Amino acid sequence: MLLLWASAFAAIRSALSAFPPGELALLRFLVASATLAIVNAARRAPLPRRGDLPVILVLGVLGITVYHLALNYGEVIVTAGAASLLISSAPVFTALLAVAALGERLRPRGWVGIIVSFAGVALITLGEGEAFRLEPRALVILLAAVSASAYSVLQKKFIVRYPPLAFTSYVIWAGTIPMLVYLPGLLPAVRAAPWEALGAVLYLGVFPGAIAYVLWVYGLTRLSASRLSSFLYLNPVLAIGIAWLWLGEIPSWLSLVGGTIAVAGVVLANARRRSGWSRVGQGEREVQTLPEGN
């Protein structure tokens, strides 16, 4: 899962050489939707409950539509490695949303971690601009991080109702529907795209788009959310390495310093089992943090 999601940042940058951001997102998730439809038909997955459909649609819009459109538009200007570093701030937004929506309480250590993480994000946006100036388009990727965090918080109550494959499929299908607005421009883009770009989109749809999402939900049924999400701190390291091998690109030194600070702040803010978080009621609440990616 980590390798697939980390590779998505480089694959997106590669495919953006031939596809506009919206058409790229649509084609990627048409491929993912078709892949999941075939697998679900073979396994005879259960249908979603009628009462859950509005929530599934909201989850799809947040976790698929908004997240991937923002990420694609951001990666037009931001390197794949810097994009992964910015996305690594998602757990911080998850923490803030958990405070507001789930009644969790942050202790001083948690708030310090959030402040440190945002300082790192500021350095990344400076590092991606020319001559150390702010690159506002890099902030679009923060919208992706916020939408992923909202998705993580909202899915908490519904992830246990369905098998991982079925739940992932419903969310991806729901998130693909709004992107059909890009359908008129998709066919001309496909006709003009070289085979390398088409291969990158097919890879994005089948592996980071379908398989990795299923693995994430499956992992949440086997491990605690805090333990599983702790592995996600490896994502920027893997993404930068893959982007270097695939695209020959690496973020600026200022972005790397900012990324290190941002990830350190995320670790500090999410140290729930130690002193960053206080307990609520009879037990400590946990929130899934999606790096998503991817």
C-alpha positions as CSV (number, residue, x, y, z in Angstrom):
1,M,0.0,0.0,0.0
2,L,2.8,2.4,0.9
3,L,4.7,1.8,-2.2
4,L,1.7,2.1,-4.4
5,W,0.5,5.3,-2.9
6,A,4.0,6.8,-2.9
7,S,4.5,6.0,-6.5
8,A,1.3,7.8,-7.4
9,F,2.9,11.3,-7.0
10,A,5.5,10.5,-9.7
11,A,2.9,8.8,-12.0
12,I,0.6,11.9,-11.7
13,R,3.5,14.2,-12.7
14,S,4.3,11.9,-15.6
15,A,0.7,11.7,-16.9
16,L,0.2,15.5,-16.5
17,S,2.6,16.0,-19.5
18,A,-0.2,14.7,-21.7
19,F,-3.5,15.2,-19.8
20,P,-5.1,18.2,-18.2
21,P,-5.6,17.7,-14.4
22,G,-9.4,17.2,-14.6
23,E,-9.3,14.7,-17.5
24,L,-6.5,12.8,-15.8
25,A,-8.5,12.4,-12.6
26,L,-11.5,11.2,-14.5
27,L,-9.7,8.7,-16.6
28,R,-7.8,7.4,-13.6
29,F,-11.0,6.7,-11.7
30,L,-12.9,5.4,-14.6
31,V,-10.1,2.7,-14.8
32,A,-10.3,2.2,-11.0
33,S,-14.1,2.0,-11.1
34,A,-14.1,-0.6,-13.9
35,T,-11.5,-2.6,-12.0
36,L,-13.5,-2.7,-8.8
37,A,-16.7,-3.4,-10.7
38,I,-15.2,-6.6,-12.2
39,V,-13.8,-7.7,-8.9
40,N,-17.1,-7.0,-7.0
41,A,-19.1,-8.8,-9.7
42,A,-17.0,-11.9,-9.2
43,R,-17.3,-11.7,-5.4
44,R,-21.0,-10.8,-5.3
45,A,-20.4,-7.9,-2.9
46,P,-23.5,-6.6,-0.9
47,L,-25.3,-3.5,-2.1
48,P,-25.1,-0.4,0.1
49,R,-27.9,0.5,2.4
50,R,-30.2,3.2,1.1
51,G,-29.8,5.3,4.2
52,D,-26.0,5.2,3.7
53,L,-26.0,6.5,0.2
54,P,-25.9,10.3,1.0
55,V,-22.9,9.7,3.3
56,I,-21.2,7.5,0.8
57,L,-21.6,10.3,-1.8
58,V,-20.2,12.9,0.5
59,L,-17.2,10.6,1.3
60,G,-16.7,10.1,-2.4
61,V,-16.7,13.8,-3.1
62,L,-14.2,14.5,-0.3
63,G,-11.9,11.5,-0.6
64,I,-11.9,11.1,-4.4
65,T,-13.3,14.2,-6.3
66,V,-11.9,17.1,-4.3
67,Y,-8.8,15.4,-3.1
68,H,-7.6,14.2,-6.5
69,L,-8.6,17.2,-8.5
70,A,-6.7,19.5,-6.0
71,L,-3.7,17.2,-6.0
72,N,-3.6,17.0,-9.8
73,Y,-3.9,20.8,-10.2
74,G,-1.2,21.3,-7.6
75,E,1.2,18.9,-9.2
76,V,1.1,21.0,-12.4
77,I,3.6,23.3,-10.7
78,V,4.8,21.4,-7.6
79,T,7.3,18.5,-7.8
80,A,6.1,15.1,-6.9
81,G,8.3,15.0,-3.8
82,A,7.0,18.4,-2.5
83,A,3.4,17.3,-3.1
84,S,3.9,14.2,-1.0
85,L,5.5,16.4,1.8
86,L,2.5,18.7,1.7
87,I,0.0,15.8,1.8
88,S,1.9,14.5,4.9
89,S,0.2,17.4,6.8
90,A,-3.1,15.6,6.5
91,P,-3.0,14.1,9.9
92,V,-2.7,17.6,11.4
93,F,-6.0,18.6,9.8
94,T,-7.5,15.3,10.9
95,A,-6.5,16.2,14.5
96,L,-8.1,19.6,14.2
97,L,-11.3,18.2,12.7
98,A,-11.4,15.5,15.4
99,V,-11.3,18.2,18.1
100,A,-14.2,20.0,16.4
101,A,-16.3,17.0,15.3
102,L,-15.5,14.2,17.7
103,G,-14.9,16.0,20.9
104,E,-11.3,15.0,21.2
105,R,-9.0,17.3,23.2
106,L,-5.4,18.2,22.4
107,R,-2.9,18.8,25.2
108,P,-0.2,21.5,24.8
109,R,2.1,19.0,23.2
110,G,-0.4,18.3,20.4
111,W,-0.9,22.0,19.7
112,V,2.9,22.5,19.6
113,G,3.1,19.7,17.0
114,I,0.4,21.4,14.9
115,I,2.2,24.7,14.9
116,V,5.5,23.1,14.0
117,S,3.9,21.2,11.1
118,F,2.4,24.3,9.7
119,A,5.8,26.0,9.9
120,G,7.2,23.2,7.8
121,V,4.4,23.6,5.3
122,A,5.2,27.3,5.0
123,L,8.8,26.4,4.2
124,I,7.7,23.9,1.5
125,T,5.5,26.5,-0.3
126,L,8.5,28.9,-0.2
127,G,10.8,26.3,-1.5
128,E,8.6,25.6,-4.5
129,G,8.6,29.2,-5.6
130,E,11.4,30.8,-7.6
131,A,13.9,32.9,-5.6
132,F,12.4,31.8,-2.3
133,R,9.1,33.4,-2.9
134,L,5.7,32.0,-2.0
135,E,4.2,29.7,-4.6
136,P,0.4,30.1,-4.0
137,R,-0.4,27.2,-6.3
138,A,1.3,24.9,-3.9
139,L,-1.4,25.7,-1.4
140,V,-3.9,23.9,-3.6
141,I,-2.4,20.7,-2.4
142,L,-3.3,21.7,1.2
143,L,-7.0,21.6,0.0
144,A,-6.3,18.0,-0.9
145,A,-4.9,17.4,2.6
146,V,-8.0,19.0,4.2
147,S,-10.4,17.0,2.1
148,A,-8.6,13.7,2.9
149,S,-8.7,14.6,6.6
150,A,-12.5,15.3,6.5
151,Y,-12.9,12.0,4.6
152,S,-11.0,10.2,7.4
153,V,-13.1,11.6,10.1
154,L,-16.4,11.0,8.4
155,Q,-15.7,7.4,7.4
156,K,-15.0,6.4,11.0
157,K,-18.7,5.4,11.6
158,F,-19.3,3.6,8.3
159,I,-16.1,1.6,7.7
160,V,-17.3,-1.3,9.9
161,R,-20.6,-1.7,8.1
162,Y,-19.2,-3.2,4.9
163,P,-16.4,-5.4,3.7
164,P,-13.3,-3.4,2.8
165,L,-13.6,-4.1,-1.0
166,A,-17.3,-3.1,-1.1
167,F,-16.9,0.1,1.0
168,T,-13.9,1.2,-1.1
169,S,-15.8,0.5,-4.3
170,Y,-18.9,2.6,-3.2
171,V,-16.7,5.6,-2.3
172,I,-14.7,5.5,-5.5
173,W,-17.8,5.1,-7.7
174,A,-19.5,8.0,-5.9
175,G,-16.4,10.2,-6.2
176,T,-16.0,9.4,-10.0
177,I,-19.6,10.6,-10.8
178,P,-18.9,14.4,-10.3
179,M,-15.7,14.2,-12.4
180,L,-17.8,13.3,-15.5
181,V,-18.0,17.0,-16.2
182,Y,-14.6,16.5,-17.8
183,L,-15.8,13.8,-20.1
184,P,-16.1,16.1,-23.2
185,G,-12.4,16.8,-23.1
186,L,-11.3,13.3,-22.2
187,L,-11.6,11.6,-25.7
188,P,-9.5,14.2,-27.5
189,A,-6.9,14.0,-24.7
190,V,-6.7,10.2,-24.9
191,R,-6.3,10.4,-28.7
192,A,-3.4,12.8,-28.4
193,A,-1.7,11.2,-25.5
194,P,1.5,9.1,-26.0
195,W,1.6,5.5,-24.8
196,E,3.8,6.4,-21.8
197,A,1.2,8.8,-20.4
198,L,-1.6,6.3,-21.1
199,G,0.4,3.6,-19.3
200,A,0.9,5.9,-16.3
201,V,-2.9,6.6,-16.1
202,L,-3.7,2.9,-16.3
203,Y,-1.2,2.2,-13.5
204,L,-2.7,5.0,-11.4
205,G,-6.2,3.6,-11.8
206,V,-5.5,-0.1,-11.1
207,F,-2.8,0.1,-8.5
208,P,-2.8,3.3,-6.4
209,G,-6.4,4.0,-7.4
210,A,-8.1,0.7,-6.7
211,I,-5.8,-1.8,-5.0
212,A,-4.1,0.5,-2.5
213,Y,-7.5,2.0,-1.4
214,V,-8.8,-1.5,-0.7
215,L,-5.6,-2.4,1.2
216,W,-6.0,0.7,3.3
217,V,-9.5,-0.2,4.4
218,Y,-8.5,-3.8,4.9
219,G,-5.6,-2.7,7.1
220,L,-8.0,-0.7,9.3
221,T,-9.9,-3.9,10.0
222,R,-6.7,-5.6,11.2
223,L,-4.7,-2.9,12.9
224,S,-5.5,0.1,15.1
225,A,-5.9,3.3,13.1
226,S,-3.0,5.0,15.1
227,R,-0.6,2.1,14.4
228,L,-1.5,1.8,10.7
229,S,-1.3,5.6,10.1
230,S,2.1,5.7,11.8
231,F,3.5,3.9,8.7
232,L,2.3,6.7,6.5
233,Y,5.2,8.9,7.7
234,L,7.3,6.9,5.3
235,N,5.3,8.1,2.3
236,P,7.3,11.3,1.6
237,V,10.6,9.4,1.8
238,L,9.4,6.7,-0.7
239,A,7.7,9.3,-2.9
240,I,10.8,11.4,-3.2
241,G,12.9,8.4,-4.0
242,I,10.5,7.1,-6.7
243,A,10.2,10.6,-8.2
244,W,14.0,10.8,-8.4
245,L,14.3,7.4,-10.2
246,W,11.2,7.9,-12.4
247,L,11.4,11.6,-13.3
248,G,14.8,12.6,-12.2
249,E,13.3,15.3,-10.0
250,I,13.9,16.2,-6.3
251,P,12.4,19.0,-4.2
252,S,14.5,22.0,-3.4
253,W,16.6,21.9,-0.2
254,L,14.2,24.3,1.5
255,S,11.2,22.1,0.6
256,L,13.1,19.1,2.1
257,V,13.9,21.0,5.3
258,G,10.2,22.1,5.5
259,G,9.0,18.6,4.9
260,T,11.2,17.2,7.7
261,I,9.8,19.9,10.1
262,A,6.2,19.2,8.9
263,V,6.5,15.4,9.4
264,A,8.1,16.0,12.8
265,G,5.2,18.2,13.8
266,V,2.7,15.5,12.6
267,V,4.4,12.9,14.7
268,L,4.4,15.2,17.7
269,A,0.7,16.1,17.2
270,N,-0.4,12.5,16.8
271,A,1.5,11.1,19.8
272,R,-1.9,10.1,21.3
273,R,-0.7,7.1,23.2
274,R,1.8,9.3,25.1
275,S,0.9,12.9,26.1
276,G,-0.4,14.8,23.0
277,W,-4.1,13.8,23.4
278,S,-6.4,13.5,26.3
279,R,-8.9,10.8,26.8
280,V,-12.6,11.3,26.2
281,G,-15.2,9.4,28.2
282,Q,-14.2,5.8,29.0
283,G,-11.6,5.4,26.2
284,E,-9.4,7.2,23.8
285,R,-10.9,7.8,20.4
286,E,-8.8,7.1,17.3
287,V,-9.2,8.7,13.9
288,Q,-8.0,7.2,10.6
289,T,-5.6,9.4,8.9
290,L,-5.6,9.1,5.1
291,P,-2.4,10.1,3.2
292,E,-4.2,9.4,0.3
293,G,-2.7,9.7,-2.5
294,N,-2.3,9.1,-4.0
